[in-house]
């Protein structure tokens, strides 16, 4: 029974986006493991408080990620 954790910075994704993550990751796992294991495939979205997540030695918060998202658009 797989357990997949998705860790995100709190405040970046809304509830609908988190639901979509859960659905799509579950579907991907089921494609690999088989439909019979759908009911025992666990996916958790874990919110990490801003400032407790860092890249390149620098802490990041929701505003930093949203700035990156806007820059890529």
Secondary structure, DSSP 8 states (H G I E B T S, - for coil): --EEEEEEETTSS-HHHHHHHHHHHHHHHHHHH-GGGGGG-EEEEEEE-TTSEEETTEEE-HHHHHHHHHHH-
